[in-house]
Amino acid sequence: EDGLPDRYADPANGCKQVSDSFAPGQLLAGWNGITWAVLGIALLLLALILLLIRFLRRRIRRKKPTPVN
């Protein structure tokens, strides 16, 4: 035995469960408030980057001179 009482083995009592697995299903299983906040910030940054790219593309198109024949 490791010297720990059996009651600590039960996850229902609020003990922290640690997993060293990198399986996607296990990594995405236990989302909390911090996870949602980071996901929200990442989505906001992605949206801002896409809007910036769109703005710059439109600006570049307007600055191109029209060809003279």
PDB file of N, CA, C and O in Angstrom:
ATOM      1  N   GLU A   1       0.842  -1.192   0.000  1.00  0.00           N
ATOM      2  CA  GLU A   1       0.000   0.000   0.000  1.00  0.00           C
ATOM      3  C   GLU A   1       0.878   1.242   0.000  1.00  0.00           C
ATOM      4  O   GLU A   1       2.059   1.192   0.341  1.00  0.00           O
ATOM      5  N   ASP A   2       0.275   2.346  -0.388  1.00  0.00           N
ATOM      6  CA  ASP A   2       0.997   3.617  -0.423  1.00  0.00           C
ATOM      7  C   ASP A   2       0.769   4.437   0.847  1.00  0.00           C
ATOM      8  O   ASP A   2       1.310   5.536   0.974  1.00  0.00           O
ATOM      9  N   GLY A   3      -0.005   3.934   1.765  1.00  0.00           N
ATOM     10  CA  GLY A   3      -0.220   4.620   3.029  1.00  0.00           C
ATOM     11  C   GLY A   3      -1.370   5.614   3.025  1.00  0.00           C
ATOM     12  O   GLY A   3      -1.621   6.256   4.045  1.00  0.00           O
ATOM     13  N   LEU A   4      -2.082   5.763   1.900  1.00  0.00           N
ATOM     14  CA  LEU A   4      -3.213   6.678   1.832  1.00  0.00           C
ATOM     15  C   LEU A   4      -4.509   5.947   2.151  1.00  0.00           C
ATOM     16  O   LEU A   4      -4.688   4.803   1.736  1.00  0.00           O
ATOM     17  N   PRO A   5      -5.413   6.588   2.880  1.00  0.00           N
ATOM     18  CA  PRO A   5      -6.714   5.958   3.140  1.00  0.00           C
ATOM     19  C   PRO A   5      -7.509   5.768   1.849  1.00  0.00           C
ATOM     20  O   PRO A   5      -7.319   6.505   0.882  1.00  0.00           O
ATOM     21  N   ASP A   6      -8.399   4.775   1.841  1.00  0.00           N
ATOM     22  CA  ASP A   6      -9.195   4.454   0.655  1.00  0.00           C
ATOM     23  C   ASP A   6     -10.129   5.598   0.254  1.00  0.00           C
ATOM     24  O   ASP A   6     -10.477   5.724  -0.920  1.00  0.00           O
ATOM     25  N   ARG A   7     -10.538   6.430   1.211  1.00  0.00           N
ATOM     26  CA  ARG A   7     -11.491   7.498   0.869  1.00  0.00           C
ATOM     27  C   ARG A   7     -10.886   8.503  -0.124  1.00  0.00           C
ATOM     28  O   ARG A   7     -11.629   9.201  -0.814  1.00  0.00           O
ATOM     29  N   TYR A   8      -9.566   8.584  -0.206  1.00  0.00           N
ATOM     30  CA  TYR A   8      -8.936   9.500  -1.139  1.00  0.00           C
ATOM     31  C   TYR A   8      -8.938   8.969  -2.574  1.00  0.00           C
ATOM     32  O   TYR A   8      -8.655   9.720  -3.507  1.00  0.00           O
ATOM     33  N   ALA A   9      -9.245   7.728  -2.754  1.00  0.00           N
ATOM     34  CA  ALA A   9      -9.288   7.140  -4.087  1.00  0.00           C
ATOM     35  C   ALA A   9     -10.590   7.458  -4.811  1.00  0.00           C
ATOM     36  O   ALA A   9     -10.665   7.314  -6.031  1.00  0.00           O
ATOM     37  N   ASP A  10     -11.615   7.887  -4.083  1.00  0.00           N
ATOM     38  CA  ASP A  10     -12.926   8.162  -4.666  1.00  0.00           C
ATOM     39  C   ASP A  10     -12.948   9.576  -5.256  1.00  0.00           C
ATOM     40  O   ASP A  10     -12.767  10.546  -4.520  1.00  0.00           O
ATOM     41  N   PRO A  11     -13.169   9.712  -6.591  1.00  0.00           N
ATOM     42  CA  PRO A  11     -13.188  11.051  -7.186  1.00  0.00           C
ATOM     43  C   PRO A  11     -14.411  11.869  -6.772  1.00  0.00           C
ATOM     44  O   PRO A  11     -14.430  13.084  -6.971  1.00  0.00           O
ATOM     45  N   ALA A  12     -15.420  11.235  -6.206  1.00  0.00           N
ATOM     46  CA  ALA A  12     -16.635  11.948  -5.821  1.00  0.00           C
ATOM     47  C   ALA A  12     -16.413  12.849  -4.610  1.00  0.00           C
ATOM     48  O   ALA A  12     -17.246  13.717  -4.351  1.00  0.00           O
ATOM     49  N   ASN A  13     -15.339  12.683  -3.867  1.00  0.00           N
ATOM     50  CA  ASN A  13     -15.124  13.504  -2.678  1.00  0.00           C
ATOM     51  C   ASN A  13     -14.381  14.804  -2.986  1.00  0.00           C
ATOM     52  O   ASN A  13     -14.000  15.527  -2.065  1.00  0.00           O
ATOM     53  N   GLY A  14     -14.170  15.111  -4.273  1.00  0.00           N
ATOM     54  CA  GLY A  14     -13.554  16.370  -4.653  1.00  0.00           C
ATOM     55  C   GLY A  14     -12.051  16.335  -4.773  1.00  0.00           C
ATOM     56  O   GLY A  14     -11.427  17.386  -4.917  1.00  0.00           O
ATOM     57  N   CYS A  15     -11.451  15.172  -4.718  1.00  0.00           N
ATOM     58  CA  CYS A  15     -10.004  15.087  -4.871  1.00  0.00           C
ATOM     59  C   CYS A  15      -9.618  15.383  -6.321  1.00  0.00           C
ATOM     60  O   CYS A  15     -10.365  15.075  -7.249  1.00  0.00           O
ATOM     61  N   LYS A  16      -8.481  15.963  -6.493  1.00  0.00           N
ATOM     62  CA  LYS A  16      -7.996  16.317  -7.810  1.00  0.00           C
ATOM     63  C   LYS A  16      -7.576  15.063  -8.564  1.00  0.00           C
ATOM     64  O   LYS A  16      -6.870  14.208  -8.030  1.00  0.00           O
ATOM     65  N   GLN A  17      -8.023  14.966  -9.814  1.00  0.00           N
ATOM     66  CA  GLN A  17      -7.652  13.845 -10.664  1.00  0.00           C
ATOM     67  C   GLN A  17      -6.594  14.321 -11.649  1.00  0.00           C
ATOM     68  O   GLN A  17      -6.824  15.285 -12.379  1.00  0.00           O
ATOM     69  N   VAL A  18      -5.454  13.671 -11.682  1.00  0.00           N
ATOM     70  CA  VAL A  18      -4.360  14.055 -12.563  1.00  0.00           C
ATOM     71  C   VAL A  18      -4.176  12.961 -13.600  1.00  0.00           C
ATOM     72  O   VAL A  18      -4.129  11.774 -13.277  1.00  0.00           O
ATOM     73  N   SER A  19      -4.072  13.393 -14.874  1.00  0.00           N
ATOM     74  CA  SER A  19      -3.859  12.456 -15.962  1.00  0.00           C
ATOM     75  C   SER A  19      -2.674  12.937 -16.794  1.00  0.00           C
ATOM     76  O   SER A  19      -2.588  14.120 -17.123  1.00  0.00           O
ATOM     77  N   ASP A  20      -1.777  12.046 -17.129  1.00  0.00           N
ATOM     78  CA  ASP A  20      -0.624  12.386 -17.946  1.00  0.00           C
ATOM     79  C   ASP A  20      -0.868  12.072 -19.420  1.00  0.00           C
ATOM     80  O   ASP A  20       0.058  12.119 -20.230  1.00  0.00           O
ATOM     81  N   SER A  21      -2.109  11.752 -19.763  1.00  0.00           N
ATOM     82  CA  SER A  21      -2.438  11.372 -21.125  1.00  0.00           C
ATOM     83  C   SER A  21      -2.538  12.600 -22.022  1.00  0.00           C
ATOM     84  O   SER A  21      -2.964  13.669 -21.586  1.00  0.00           O
ATOM     85  N   PHE A  22      -2.137  12.430 -23.289  1.00  0.00           N
ATOM     86  CA  PHE A  22      -2.300  13.482 -24.278  1.00  0.00           C
ATOM     87  C   PHE A  22      -3.397  13.113 -25.282  1.00  0.00           C
ATOM     88  O   PHE A  22      -3.443  13.661 -26.383  1.00  0.00           O
ATOM     89  N   ALA A  23      -4.270  12.192 -24.902  1.00  0.00           N
ATOM     90  CA  ALA A  23      -5.377  11.812 -25.778  1.00  0.00           C
ATOM     91  C   ALA A  23      -6.351  12.990 -25.885  1.00  0.00           C
ATOM     92  O   ALA A  23      -6.757  13.543 -24.863  1.00  0.00           O
ATOM     93  N   PRO A  24      -6.736  13.383 -27.115  1.00  0.00           N
ATOM     94  CA  PRO A  24      -7.607  14.545 -27.281  1.00  0.00           C
ATOM     95  C   PRO A  24      -8.919  14.447 -26.498  1.00  0.00           C
ATOM     96  O   PRO A  24      -9.394  15.447 -25.959  1.00  0.00           O
ATOM     97  N   GLY A  25      -9.492  13.277 -26.432  1.00  0.00           N
ATOM     98  CA  GLY A  25     -10.744  13.111 -25.696  1.00  0.00           C
ATOM     99  C   GLY A  25     -10.597  13.420 -24.217  1.00  0.00           C
ATOM    100  O   GLY A  25     -11.482  14.029 -23.616  1.00  0.00           O
ATOM    101  N   GLN A  26      -9.495  13.006 -23.632  1.00  0.00           N
ATOM    102  CA  GLN A  26      -9.273  13.274 -22.212  1.00  0.00           C
ATOM    103  C   GLN A  26      -8.878  14.718 -21.959  1.00  0.00           C
ATOM    104  O   GLN A  26      -9.225  15.283 -20.922  1.00  0.00           O
ATOM    105  N   LEU A  27      -8.156  15.323 -22.895  1.00  0.00           N
ATOM    106  CA  LEU A  27      -7.755  16.716 -22.724  1.00  0.00           C
ATOM    107  C   LEU A  27      -8.954  17.654 -22.801  1.00  0.00           C
ATOM    108  O   LEU A  27      -8.973  18.692 -22.140  1.00  0.00           O
ATOM    109  N   LEU A  28      -9.953  17.297 -23.603  1.00  0.00           N
ATOM    110  CA  LEU A  28     -11.114  18.158 -23.789  1.00  0.00           C
ATOM    111  C   LEU A  28     -12.289  17.792 -22.884  1.00  0.00           C
ATOM    112  O   LEU A  28     -13.359  18.388 -23.000  1.00  0.00           O
ATOM    113  N   ALA A  29     -12.112  16.835 -21.997  1.00  0.00           N
ATOM    114  CA  ALA A  29     -13.225  16.344 -21.193  1.00  0.00           C
ATOM    115  C   ALA A  29     -13.605  17.277 -20.046  1.00  0.00           C
ATOM    116  O   ALA A  29     -14.795  17.438 -19.777  1.00  0.00           O
ATOM    117  N   GLY A  30     -12.652  17.892 -19.366  1.00  0.00           N
ATOM    118  CA  GLY A  30     -12.970  18.642 -18.166  1.00  0.00           C
ATOM    119  C   GLY A  30     -12.807  20.141 -18.306  1.00  0.00           C
ATOM    120  O   GLY A  30     -11.913  20.720 -17.689  1.00  0.00           O
ATOM    121  N   TRP A  31     -13.652  20.787 -19.107  1.00  0.00           N
ATOM    122  CA  TRP A  31     -13.548  22.228 -19.303  1.00  0.00           C
ATOM    123  C   TRP A  31     -14.083  22.973 -18.098  1.00  0.00           C
ATOM    124  O   TRP A  31     -15.062  22.551 -17.482  1.00  0.00           O
ATOM    125  N   ASN A  32     -13.438  24.088 -17.760  1.00  0.00           N
ATOM    126  CA  ASN A  32     -13.908  24.934 -16.668  1.00  0.00           C
ATOM    127  C   ASN A  32     -13.959  26.378 -17.161  1.00  0.00           C
ATOM    128  O   ASN A  32     -13.831  26.633 -18.358  1.00  0.00           O
ATOM    129  N   GLY A  33     -14.143  27.312 -16.247  1.00  0.00           N
ATOM    130  CA  GLY A  33     -14.272  28.712 -16.626  1.00  0.00           C
ATOM    131  C   GLY A  33     -13.037  29.278 -17.297  1.00  0.00           C
ATOM    132  O   GLY A  33     -13.145  30.094 -18.212  1.00  0.00           O
ATOM    133  N   ILE A  34     -11.876  28.857 -16.856  1.00  0.00           N
ATOM    134  CA  ILE A  34     -10.627  29.342 -17.457  1.00  0.00           C
ATOM    135  C   ILE A  34     -10.516  28.852 -18.900  1.00  0.00           C
ATOM    136  O   ILE A  34     -10.087  29.598 -19.780  1.00  0.00           O
ATOM    137  N   THR A  35     -10.898  27.617 -19.139  1.00  0.00           N
ATOM    138  CA  THR A  35     -10.852  27.065 -20.488  1.00  0.00           C
ATOM    139  C   THR A  35     -11.749  27.873 -21.416  1.00  0.00           C
ATOM    140  O   THR A  35     -11.341  28.225 -22.523  1.00  0.00           O
ATOM    141  N   TRP A  36     -12.978  28.172 -20.968  1.00  0.00           N
ATOM    142  CA  TRP A  36     -13.910  28.948 -21.794  1.00  0.00           C
ATOM    143  C   TRP A  36     -13.390  30.358 -22.032  1.00  0.00           C
ATOM    144  O   TRP A  36     -13.562  30.895 -23.126  1.00  0.00           O
ATOM    145  N   ALA A  37     -12.757  30.971 -21.033  1.00  0.00           N
ATOM    146  CA  ALA A  37     -12.207  32.322 -21.191  1.00  0.00           C
ATOM    147  C   ALA A  37     -11.075  32.325 -22.218  1.00  0.00           C
ATOM    148  O   ALA A  37     -11.023  33.207 -23.075  1.00  0.00           O
ATOM    149  N   VAL A  38     -10.175  31.355 -22.139  1.00  0.00           N
ATOM    150  CA  VAL A  38      -9.067  31.265 -23.097  1.00  0.00           C
ATOM    151  C   VAL A  38      -9.603  31.002 -24.498  1.00  0.00           C
ATOM    152  O   VAL A  38      -9.112  31.583 -25.465  1.00  0.00           O
ATOM    153  N   LEU A  39     -10.597  30.141 -24.618  1.00  0.00           N
ATOM    154  CA  LEU A  39     -11.196  29.861 -25.919  1.00  0.00           C
ATOM    155  C   LEU A  39     -11.858  31.116 -26.482  1.00  0.00           C
ATOM    156  O   LEU A  39     -11.731  31.397 -27.674  1.00  0.00           O
ATOM    157  N   GLY A  40     -12.553  31.864 -25.649  1.00  0.00           N
ATOM    158  CA  GLY A  40     -13.189  33.101 -26.092  1.00  0.00           C
ATOM    159  C   GLY A  40     -12.176  34.125 -26.567  1.00  0.00           C
ATOM    160  O   GLY A  40     -12.379  34.771 -27.595  1.00  0.00           O
ATOM    161  N   ILE A  41     -11.093  34.277 -25.830  1.00  0.00           N
ATOM    162  CA  ILE A  41     -10.041  35.219 -26.231  1.00  0.00           C
ATOM    163  C   ILE A  41      -9.399  34.777 -27.536  1.00  0.00           C
ATOM    164  O   ILE A  41      -9.124  35.609 -28.400  1.00  0.00           O
ATOM    165  N   ALA A  42      -9.156  33.487 -27.693  1.00  0.00           N
ATOM    166  CA  ALA A  42      -8.555  32.976 -28.926  1.00  0.00           C
ATOM    167  C   ALA A  42      -9.478  33.229 -30.118  1.00  0.00           C
ATOM    168  O   ALA A  42      -9.009  33.617 -31.188  1.00  0.00           O
ATOM    169  N   LEU A  43     -10.777  33.013 -29.947  1.00  0.00           N
ATOM    170  CA  LEU A  43     -11.724  33.261 -31.036  1.00  0.00           C
ATOM    171  C   LEU A  43     -11.814  34.747 -31.372  1.00  0.00           C
ATOM    172  O   LEU A  43     -11.932  35.117 -32.540  1.00  0.00           O
ATOM    173  N   LEU A  44     -11.759  35.593 -30.354  1.00  0.00           N
ATOM    174  CA  LEU A  44     -11.780  37.034 -30.576  1.00  0.00           C
ATOM    175  C   LEU A  44     -10.541  37.486 -31.351  1.00  0.00           C
ATOM    176  O   LEU A  44     -10.649  38.290 -32.277  1.00  0.00           O
ATOM    177  N   LEU A  45      -9.377  36.978 -30.979  1.00  0.00           N
ATOM    178  CA  LEU A  45      -8.146  37.309 -31.699  1.00  0.00           C
ATOM    179  C   LEU A  45      -8.198  36.823 -33.152  1.00  0.00           C
ATOM    180  O   LEU A  45      -7.753  37.522 -34.062  1.00  0.00           O
ATOM    181  N   LEU A  46      -8.735  35.639 -33.357  1.00  0.00           N
ATOM    182  CA  LEU A  46      -8.865  35.110 -34.718  1.00  0.00           C
ATOM    183  C   LEU A  46      -9.781  35.999 -35.550  1.00  0.00           C
ATOM    184  O   LEU A  46      -9.481  36.290 -36.707  1.00  0.00           O
ATOM    185  N   ALA A  47     -10.895  36.429 -34.966  1.00  0.00           N
ATOM    186  CA  ALA A  47     -11.824  37.309 -35.684  1.00  0.00           C
ATOM    187  C   ALA A  47     -11.156  38.647 -36.009  1.00  0.00           C
ATOM    188  O   ALA A  47     -11.337  39.172 -37.108  1.00  0.00           O
ATOM    189  N   LEU A  48     -10.391  39.203 -35.076  1.00  0.00           N
ATOM    190  CA  LEU A  48      -9.701  40.464 -35.334  1.00  0.00           C
ATOM    191  C   LEU A  48      -8.657  40.328 -36.436  1.00  0.00           C
ATOM    192  O   LEU A  48      -8.512  41.220 -37.272  1.00  0.00           O
ATOM    193  N   ILE A  49      -7.939  39.225 -36.438  1.00  0.00           N
ATOM    194  CA  ILE A  49      -6.940  38.983 -37.483  1.00  0.00           C
ATOM    195  C   ILE A  49      -7.614  38.879 -38.850  1.00  0.00           C
ATOM    196  O   ILE A  49      -7.124  39.441 -39.829  1.00  0.00           O
ATOM    197  N   LEU A  50      -8.734  38.163 -38.918  1.00  0.00           N
ATOM    198  CA  LEU A  50      -9.444  38.027 -40.192  1.00  0.00           C
ATOM    199  C   LEU A  50      -9.982  39.369 -40.676  1.00  0.00           C
ATOM    200  O   LEU A  50      -9.928  39.662 -41.871  1.00  0.00           O
ATOM    201  N   LEU A  51     -10.502  40.190 -39.759  1.00  0.00           N
ATOM    202  CA  LEU A  51     -10.982  41.514 -40.142  1.00  0.00           C
ATOM    203  C   LEU A  51      -9.840  42.406 -40.615  1.00  0.00           C
ATOM    204  O   LEU A  51     -10.009  43.171 -41.564  1.00  0.00           O
ATOM    205  N   LEU A  52      -8.698  42.321 -39.978  1.00  0.00           N
ATOM    206  CA  LEU A  52      -7.533  43.097 -40.391  1.00  0.00           C
ATOM    207  C   LEU A  52      -7.072  42.694 -41.787  1.00  0.00           C
ATOM    208  O   LEU A  52      -6.755  43.557 -42.605  1.00  0.00           O
ATOM    209  N   ILE A  53      -7.030  41.407 -42.067  1.00  0.00           N
ATOM    210  CA  ILE A  53      -6.642  40.921 -43.393  1.00  0.00           C
ATOM    211  C   ILE A  53      -7.629  41.433 -44.443  1.00  0.00           C
ATOM    212  O   ILE A  53      -7.226  41.877 -45.518  1.00  0.00           O
ATOM    213  N   ARG A  54      -8.921  41.370 -44.126  1.00  0.00           N
ATOM    214  CA  ARG A  54      -9.945  41.842 -45.057  1.00  0.00           C
ATOM    215  C   ARG A  54      -9.782  43.340 -45.325  1.00  0.00           C
ATOM    216  O   ARG A  54      -9.866  43.784 -46.470  1.00  0.00           O
ATOM    217  N   PHE A  55      -9.549  44.106 -44.272  1.00  0.00           N
ATOM    218  CA  PHE A  55      -9.365  45.551 -44.409  1.00  0.00           C
ATOM    219  C   PHE A  55      -8.143  45.872 -45.276  1.00  0.00           C
ATOM    220  O   PHE A  55      -8.202  46.727 -46.160  1.00  0.00           O
ATOM    221  N   LEU A  56      -7.040  45.174 -45.009  1.00  0.00           N
ATOM    222  CA  LEU A  56      -5.817  45.436 -45.775  1.00  0.00           C
ATOM    223  C   LEU A  56      -5.965  45.045 -47.236  1.00  0.00           C
ATOM    224  O   LEU A  56      -5.441  45.737 -48.109  1.00  0.00           O
ATOM    225  N   ARG A  57      -6.654  43.970 -47.522  1.00  0.00           N
ATOM    226  CA  ARG A  57      -6.862  43.548 -48.913  1.00  0.00           C
ATOM    227  C   ARG A  57      -7.687  44.572 -49.670  1.00  0.00           C
ATOM    228  O   ARG A  57      -7.389  44.882 -50.823  1.00  0.00           O
ATOM    229  N   ARG A  58      -8.725  45.101 -49.030  1.00  0.00           N
ATOM    230  CA  ARG A  58      -9.551  46.124 -49.684  1.00  0.00           C
ATOM    231  C   ARG A  58      -8.746  47.397 -49.920  1.00  0.00           C
ATOM    232  O   ARG A  58      -8.882  48.039 -50.961  1.00  0.00           O
ATOM    233  N   ARG A  59      -7.918  47.754 -48.964  1.00  0.00           N
ATOM    234  CA  ARG A  59      -7.119  48.976 -49.077  1.00  0.00           C
ATOM    235  C   ARG A  59      -6.092  48.852 -50.200  1.00  0.00           C
ATOM    236  O   ARG A  59      -5.854  49.810 -50.935  1.00  0.00           O
ATOM    237  N   ILE A  60      -5.491  47.681 -50.331  1.00  0.00           N
ATOM    238  CA  ILE A  60      -4.502  47.457 -51.391  1.00  0.00           C
ATOM    239  C   ILE A  60      -5.175  47.507 -52.759  1.00  0.00           C
ATOM    240  O   ILE A  60      -4.605  48.049 -53.706  1.00  0.00           O
ATOM    241  N   ARG A  61      -6.375  46.951 -52.873  1.00  0.00           N
ATOM    242  CA  ARG A  61      -7.088  46.968 -54.155  1.00  0.00           C
ATOM    243  C   ARG A  61      -7.408  48.389 -54.593  1.00  0.00           C
ATOM    244  O   ARG A  61      -7.326  48.708 -55.779  1.00  0.00           O
ATOM    245  N   ARG A  62      -7.774  49.247 -53.641  1.00  0.00           N
ATOM    246  CA  ARG A  62      -8.114  50.627 -53.979  1.00  0.00           C
ATOM    247  C   ARG A  62      -6.895  51.429 -54.428  1.00  0.00           C
ATOM    248  O   ARG A  62      -7.031  52.345 -55.239  1.00  0.00           O
ATOM    249  N   LYS A  63      -5.720  51.106 -53.924  1.00  0.00           N
ATOM    250  CA  LYS A  63      -4.507  51.867 -54.249  1.00  0.00           C
ATOM    251  C   LYS A  63      -3.883  51.450 -55.585  1.00  0.00           C
ATOM    252  O   LYS A  63      -3.049  52.178 -56.123  1.00  0.00           O
ATOM    253  N   LYS A  64      -4.264  50.311 -56.120  1.00  0.00           N
ATOM    254  CA  LYS A  64      -3.679  49.868 -57.390  1.00  0.00           C
ATOM    255  C   LYS A  64      -4.122  50.814 -58.507  1.00  0.00           C
ATOM    256  O   LYS A  64      -5.313  51.087 -58.652  1.00  0.00           O
ATOM    257  N   PRO A  65      -3.177  51.309 -59.287  1.00  0.00           N
ATOM    258  CA  PRO A  65      -3.570  52.174 -60.406  1.00  0.00           C
ATOM    259  C   PRO A  65      -4.209  51.344 -61.518  1.00  0.00           C
ATOM    260  O   PRO A  65      -3.856  50.183 -61.726  1.00  0.00           O
ATOM    261  N   THR A  66      -5.137  51.951 -62.215  1.00  0.00           N
ATOM    262  CA  THR A  66      -5.772  51.245 -63.325  1.00  0.00           C
ATOM    263  C   THR A  66      -4.839  51.284 -64.526  1.00  0.00           C
ATOM    264  O   THR A  66      -4.217  52.318 -64.773  1.00  0.00           O
ATOM    265  N   PRO A  67      -4.719  50.215 -65.270  1.00  0.00           N
ATOM    266  CA  PRO A  67      -3.814  50.194 -66.425  1.00  0.00           C
ATOM    267  C   PRO A  67      -4.330  51.121 -67.535  1.00  0.00           C
ATOM    268  O   PRO A  67      -5.527  51.180 -67.814  1.00  0.00           O
ATOM    269  N   VAL A  68      -3.404  51.828 -68.147  1.00  0.00           N
ATOM    270  CA  VAL A  68      -3.750  52.730 -69.248  1.00  0.00           C
ATOM    271  C   VAL A  68      -3.412  52.031 -70.554  1.00  0.00           C
ATOM    272  O   VAL A  68      -2.301  51.533 -70.738  1.00  0.00           O
ATOM    273  N   ASN A  69      -4.390  51.998 -71.468  1.00  0.00           N
ATOM    274  CA  ASN A  69      -4.167  51.318 -72.764  1.00  0.00           C
ATOM    275  C   ASN A  69      -3.722  52.279 -73.799  1.00  0.00           C
ATOM    276  O   ASN A  69      -3.488  51.890 -74.943  1.00  0.00           O
TER     277      ASN A  69
END
